[in-house]
Amino acid sequence: MMRCRKLLEDGLQAMNVDYSASQVDALLDFLALLIKWNRAYNLTAIRDPEDMVRLHLLDSLTVLPYLKGNAVADVGTGAGLPGIPLAIFAPQCAFMLLDSNAKKTRFIQQVILELKLPNVIVKHVRVEQFSPTEKFSTVIMRAFADTPKIIALTRHLLAKGGVLLAMKGHAPEQELQHLAQSWRLIPLKVPGVEAERCLVCIEGQNNG
């Protein structure tokens, strides 16, 4: 794990993300749990720990500056990405992690317990069947669906004035051309990753 710690700290510095030793420790504890559970539960196709640091941990934290407000929903969170890394680095925010895969939500529940994350709740539910008691200032998802479908599925989760953040690989220009909502396309750079990354940021949509 020493090599992973070095990769993580170097990456955070390159991204200009302030961090404490306890936050790095928490990320590495999350990584260790992910590696352990992945053997039996097949949580992610990425197996190499150093690749997990780049493609899961650092990738998740590229969107940290774009969170809005203090109530965040991570839709289709899978193995807790980007929700768990973001929750470690934004302890002032309350995170709701949603996924329809029971194995993955059980894993996240274990992560919450072992890392003692008081600001994270996980729900085993399909997003279209989830009715929050209070809506969210940020709704985020990673490689979840095309942008029009994301808007349709998550509209009922967003508070008025909230922001929808869709993490993508290549810029989905064709998807965005015909959107009624205003949007911004933000390029993201993950240290050590050559592949293109971007964030589709949709603000002020009509939440119905």
PLY file of the C-alpha trace (Angstrom):
ply
format ascii 1.0
element vertex 208
property float x
property float y
property float z
element edge 207
property int vertex1
property int vertex2
end_header
0.00 0.00 0.00
3.01 2.35 0.24
3.06 2.69 -3.55
-0.68 3.39 -3.55
-0.25 6.04 -0.84
2.44 7.77 -2.89
0.28 7.68 -6.03
-2.66 9.03 -4.09
-0.77 11.86 -2.40
1.00 12.85 -5.64
-2.34 12.82 -7.46
-4.08 14.95 -4.84
-1.25 17.48 -4.98
-1.42 17.59 -8.79
-5.18 18.22 -8.54
-4.65 20.96 -5.91
-6.84 19.10 -3.42
-6.03 19.82 0.22
-5.86 16.65 2.30
-5.04 15.38 5.76
-3.27 12.17 6.70
-6.54 10.83 8.11
-8.31 11.43 4.78
-5.60 9.57 2.88
-5.80 6.76 5.44
-9.57 6.57 4.95
-9.20 6.36 1.16
-6.63 3.57 1.51
-8.90 1.72 3.96
-11.69 2.01 1.39
-9.33 0.72 -1.28
-8.35 -2.27 0.88
-12.02 -3.15 1.44
-12.73 -2.79 -2.28
-9.86 -5.15 -3.16
-10.96 -7.69 -0.52
-14.67 -7.71 -1.44
-13.98 -7.57 -5.17
-12.58 -11.10 -5.10
-15.97 -12.52 -4.16
-18.47 -9.88 -5.24
-17.01 -8.65 -8.55
-17.64 -5.01 -7.63
-15.36 -3.60 -10.34
-13.60 -4.92 -13.43
-10.46 -3.02 -12.40
-8.23 -5.35 -10.37
-4.87 -3.64 -10.06
-4.65 -1.51 -6.86
-2.67 1.27 -8.55
-5.22 1.45 -11.35
-7.95 1.63 -8.71
-6.20 4.64 -7.15
-6.19 6.48 -10.49
-9.45 5.33 -12.05
-11.61 5.15 -8.93
-10.25 7.32 -6.11
-8.63 10.23 -7.96
-11.24 10.12 -10.72
-14.01 10.48 -8.12
-12.32 13.46 -6.47
-11.99 15.45 -9.72
-15.60 16.60 -9.21
-15.08 17.81 -5.63
-14.98 21.53 -6.63
-18.34 21.28 -8.41
-20.50 20.00 -5.54
-23.26 22.46 -4.66
-24.91 22.76 -1.27
-24.78 20.15 1.47
-27.18 17.43 0.28
-25.71 15.09 -2.35
-27.22 12.03 -4.05
-24.94 9.58 -5.89
-27.13 7.68 -8.34
-26.00 4.24 -9.49
-23.13 4.42 -7.03
-21.96 0.84 -7.67
-19.04 0.23 -5.32
-19.50 3.69 -3.76
-18.00 5.75 -6.54
-17.77 8.69 -6.53
-19.79 8.95 -3.30
-17.42 7.43 -0.73
-14.26 9.38 -1.76
-16.32 12.59 -1.99
-17.86 11.98 1.45
-14.39 11.56 2.97
-13.29 14.89 1.50
-16.56 16.79 2.03
-17.54 15.86 5.61
-19.83 18.90 5.77
-22.13 17.30 3.16
-24.73 14.57 3.67
-24.47 11.86 1.00
-27.22 9.48 -0.11
-25.84 6.60 -2.23
-28.38 4.77 -4.41
-27.96 1.48 -6.24
-30.24 -1.37 -7.32
-27.55 -4.06 -6.82
-27.89 -5.63 -3.36
-24.31 -6.96 -3.27
-22.94 -3.50 -3.91
-25.14 -1.77 -1.33
-24.11 -4.40 1.26
-20.48 -3.60 0.49
-21.11 0.11 0.92
-22.87 -0.48 4.23
-19.75 -2.32 5.43
-17.57 0.58 4.25
-19.74 3.06 6.18
-19.40 0.95 9.33
-15.66 0.28 9.10
-14.68 3.81 8.03
-17.15 5.37 10.50
-18.68 7.72 7.93
-21.53 9.54 9.69
-22.39 11.58 6.59
-23.26 8.64 4.29
-26.48 6.64 3.91
-26.91 3.89 1.31
-30.22 2.77 -0.19
-30.86 -0.41 -2.17
-33.36 0.99 -4.65
-33.89 1.87 -8.29
-33.61 5.63 -8.76
-37.04 5.94 -10.40
-38.63 4.26 -7.35
-36.86 6.41 -4.76
-38.89 9.24 -3.22
-36.69 11.40 -0.98
-38.20 13.19 1.99
-35.98 16.15 1.11
-34.53 16.90 -2.31
-30.83 17.23 -3.08
-28.71 20.25 -3.95
-26.37 18.04 -6.02
-27.19 14.84 -7.89
-24.17 13.07 -9.32
-23.57 9.91 -11.30
-20.64 8.20 -12.96
-21.00 6.30 -16.26
-24.68 5.80 -15.54
-26.66 6.50 -18.75
-26.93 9.00 -21.59
-27.62 12.59 -20.56
-31.30 12.89 -21.58
-32.08 9.66 -19.69
-30.14 10.89 -16.65
-32.23 14.08 -16.60
-35.49 12.14 -16.88
-34.56 9.64 -14.14
-33.23 12.16 -11.62
-35.51 15.18 -12.10
-37.55 14.25 -9.01
-34.43 14.22 -6.79
-33.17 17.74 -7.43
-34.02 20.68 -5.22
-34.88 23.97 -6.89
-31.61 25.57 -8.00
-29.77 22.27 -7.63
-27.10 20.95 -9.96
-26.94 17.70 -11.89
-23.39 16.39 -12.47
-22.82 13.58 -14.98
-19.29 12.18 -15.12
-18.40 11.08 -18.65
-15.47 9.89 -20.73
-15.54 11.49 -24.17
-17.55 14.70 -24.44
-21.10 13.58 -25.36
-21.69 16.42 -27.81
-24.49 14.72 -29.73
-26.37 14.01 -26.50
-26.13 17.65 -25.47
-27.10 19.37 -28.71
-30.84 19.02 -28.25
-31.15 19.48 -24.48
-33.72 22.04 -23.39
-31.73 22.67 -20.20
-28.68 24.92 -20.05
-25.44 22.99 -19.55
-21.70 23.36 -19.15
-19.08 20.87 -20.26
-16.09 20.82 -17.90
-12.92 18.92 -18.91
-11.48 16.82 -16.08
-7.86 15.73 -15.74
-7.01 12.65 -13.67
-3.28 12.42 -12.90
-1.74 9.39 -14.60
-4.78 8.80 -16.83
-4.52 9.63 -20.51
-8.14 8.85 -21.35
-10.48 11.78 -21.85
-12.72 12.73 -18.92
-15.38 15.41 -18.63
-18.24 16.56 -16.45
-21.64 17.57 -17.78
-23.03 20.21 -15.40
-26.74 21.00 -15.71
-28.12 23.77 -13.51
-31.49 25.33 -13.05
-33.51 22.61 -14.75
-37.27 22.45 -14.24
-37.72 19.87 -11.53
-41.43 19.45 -12.05
0 1
1 2
2 3
3 4
4 5
5 6
6 7
7 8
8 9
9 10
10 11
11 12
12 13
13 14
14 15
15 16
16 17
17 18
18 19
19 20
20 21
21 22
22 23
23 24
24 25
25 26
26 27
27 28
28 29
29 30
30 31
31 32
32 33
33 34
34 35
35 36
36 37
37 38
38 39
39 40
40 41
41 42
42 43
43 44
44 45
45 46
46 47
47 48
48 49
49 50
50 51
51 52
52 53
53 54
54 55
55 56
56 57
57 58
58 59
59 60
60 61
61 62
62 63
63 64
64 65
65 66
66 67
67 68
68 69
69 70
70 71
71 72
72 73
73 74
74 75
75 76
76 77
77 78
78 79
79 80
80 81
81 82
82 83
83 84
84 85
85 86
86 87
87 88
88 89
89 90
90 91
91 92
92 93
93 94
94 95
95 96
96 97
97 98
98 99
99 100
100 101
101 102
102 103
103 104
104 105
105 106
106 107
107 108
108 109
109 110
110 111
111 112
112 113
113 114
114 115
115 116
116 117
117 118
118 119
119 120
120 121
121 122
122 123
123 124
124 125
125 126
126 127
127 128
128 129
129 130
130 131
131 132
132 133
133 134
134 135
135 136
136 137
137 138
138 139
139 140
140 141
141 142
142 143
143 144
144 145
145 146
146 147
147 148
148 149
149 150
150 151
151 152
152 153
153 154
154 155
155 156
156 157
157 158
158 159
159 160
160 161
161 162
162 163
163 164
164 165
165 166
166 167
167 168
168 169
169 170
170 171
171 172
172 173
173 174
174 175
175 176
176 177
177 178
178 179
179 180
180 181
181 182
182 183
183 184
184 185
185 186
186 187
187 188
188 189
189 190
190 191
191 192
192 193
193 194
194 195
195 196
196 197
197 198
198 199
199 200
200 201
201 202
202 203
203 204
204 205
205 206
206 207
